[in-house]
Amino acid sequence: MRVKAVITYDGSAYQGFQKQTSTDKTVTSDIEKALLSLQIDSSIVGSGRTDAGVHATGQVIHFDLPKFWSDLDKLKLNLNRKLTQVRFKHISSVSNDFHARFSAKKRLYRYVFKTQKPSVFEQKYISYYPAEFDEVLLTQALALFEGEHDFNYFHKTGTVTHTTVRAIYKINYIQRNNYHYIYFQANGFLRSQVRMMVEAAMQCARGEMTIKQLKEQIECQEKHTTRLAPPEGLYLAKINY
């Protein structure tokens, strides 16, 4: 039986979501070890990969269960007992052709940062941009990413995909007290694309790059920056199917 699970995890505890040969401290490795301890020998597939230090409040995975595992509530309880940095929010049965990545229609990421230094309790979960910035310029810069574009200049090397074209449906910027939130909704994202877009927009907002230069990079005319926003404030928030 194939199941779909919605999970949350603390990315500060991991070197990323995907399995790696150099370390076993990944989200996938921890989950698969927990499954194996319950006599479930199955690989998991996620809706998308997250970098080291990046969190999730709504990551979706799928995996296959042996016939003797039919009580999904009990499975959720057992997995949550075994895992310390990952929590299973919900597990449900799905059709065998369901795929956590390829069946997804929309993905939502949330980025949160402060211009005042986060407290010791926040520093793993909120990014820090020490310089003040122009909110109007930030909003203008973010708006340029909306729509369908070739994001070939906005991803890290190592991206495995047949196309770098993605459709950004909506970007929202919200400020609440000393906290700044940016929401990105799209049909998909390339490796580290969200962090690179945030950093480029912030460079415009701080006067380090012009709106014209950002347009040139979006249009793949010239690459002006490859810097990434800090990972701590990024959350994979929701997947729609």
N, C-alpha and C positions, 0 to 999 in steps of 0.2 A: 504493500500500500504506500502510495506517495503522500507525503504530508507537507503542508506549508506552515511555516512558523514565523511569527513576528517577534523580533528580539531587540533588546537594548544592550549596549555595552559601553564600558568605560575605556575609551581608546588610549588613555594615558598608560594603561597597563600592558599595551601590546605594540608590536612592531608593524602592525597593519592587520587587515582582515585576511588576506590571502596567505596560503601556505608558502613557506620559504625554505630553501635548502640550508640557509645560514643560521636559522633560529627556529625553535618550536614555539616561541612566544607570539603566536598569532591567534586571532579569534577562531579561525577555522580549526587550527590544531587543538585548541582547548575543547571546542564543541565535539569534534570527532573522537577525542579521547573519552569524553563523558559518554558519548553514544556507545562506544566500544565496551565500556564498563557495564553497560546495560544489555550487552550481547546484540548490539545493533552495529553491524559492519557495513557502514554506508558513508560515502563521501557526501559533503554538503555543497550546495550551490547557492551563492548569494545573488541578490539583485544587482549588486555592484561592489567594487572594492573600495575600501577606505585606507588612507595612508596611516602611518604611525602617528599616534596622538589624536587621531580624528575619532569622534564618538558617533554613536547611533542611538536614536530613540525609536526608530521604526524600520530597521533593516529587516528584509524578508529573505528567508532561505527555504530551500526544499531539500528533502532527503527521503529515502525509501526505507520502510519498516518491514521486518519479517512478520509473518502471519501471527505469531504469538503475541505481538504488541498491538493490541486493539484499544486499550484504555488510554486515550490521549491525555486525559486529566492526570492520570497517574504518571504518565511519561513526563509531562510538564513539571510535576512536583519533584520527581526524581532528578531531572536535569537541573532544576534550580537549587536543589540540595548540593549537587556536586560542583556547580560552577560558582565562582566567587565574583567575577568581574563581568559576567554575562547573565542576563535574565530573559527567560522565555515568557513573553506576555500572552501568547495565544498559539495553539497548535490545532490545525484542522486538516481533515482529509481532502485531497484534491484529485482531479483526474490524472492519469499517468502521463498525459502530454503537457501538464503544467510545468513551466520553467520559470524559476524565480527571476532570472535575468531577461530572457527573450519574450516572456509573456507580459512584462511590465509596459504600461502605457505612459505613465508620468512618474517623475521622481522629484522630490522636494528636499532641498538642502537648506539649513539655517546656519547663518554665521553671526556670531555675537562677539562684540569687542567693546573695550573701554579706552578712554584717553587718560583716565586716572589709573594708576597701577592697581591691578586686582589684589584682593587680600590673599593671604596664604591659603584660604579655603577655596578661592576662585581660580587661582593661577593655572590649574590644570584644565579648566573648563571654559575660560573666557580669554580671548586674545587681547593683547595690549598694544595699542598704537599711541606712543607717548606724545606725539605732536598734535596740535589742534589742526582742524581741517575745515574746508568750505563744504557745507552740506549741499548747497545748490550744485556745485561742481560734481560732487559725488553722485547725486541723483542724475545729473546729465550724463555722466560717464556710464553709470549702470544701465541707463535706458538704451545706450548704443548696442548693448549685447542682446537685446530682445529681438526676436525674429529668427529666421533660419540663416545660419552663417556657416562658412567653413572655418572651424576653429583650429586649423592646423598650427597656428602660432600661439595657441593657448592650451598646451598640454605638455606633460613631461615625456621624455623619450621612453620607449618601452610599451607604449599604448598599442594593444593588439585589437585592431578594428579594420573593417573593410572600407570605412569612410570616416572622415573627420568632420562631416557636416552634422550639425545638431540644431534642433529647434528649441529656442528658449521662449517659453510661453509667457512668463511673467517674472518680473523682479520687483520686489517691494523693499523699501528702506524705511525703518521705523526707529525713532528714538524714544526711549522711556527713561527719564531721569538721567543717570550717567551711563546707561546701557544703550548700545546701538545694535540693531538687528537688520540683517539683510537676508531676504528669502529668495531662493532661486527655484523656479519650477520649469522643467524641461522634459523632452522625451528621452533624454539620456545625457550623460556627461563623459568626457574623456578623462584620462588619468590626471589628477590634480588640476583639472580645468577650473573648478570653482575657486580654489585658492589663488590661482593665477589671475582670474578675473577680479577677485576682491582686491588683490594687491595692485593691479593696474589701475583700477578705479580710485583707490586710495592715493596712488601717486598723482593722479590728476587732481584730486581734492586737496592735496598738499602742495601743489605747484611744482612737482617734480617731473611731470609729463603733461603735455598739452592734450586737449580734446582732439585736435587734428592728428597728433601722433597716435592716439588710441584708435582713431578711425582707420589710420593706415595699417595698424597691426591687425585689426578685425578684418580688414579687406585683404589681408595677406600681401600687402605691398612692401612693408618693412617691419622688422621685429625690433621694438624699442626696449622691451623688458622681458625677462624670463623669471623674475623673482616670484616667490610664493608667499602668500599670507601665512602667518603662523597657524599651525594645525589646531591649537587648543580650542578655538572658538567654533570649529566646524562640526556640524551634526547632520548625519543622514536622517531626515525627519520622517519621511513618509513615502510609500510606494503605492501607486494606484494601478489596478489591473482591469 
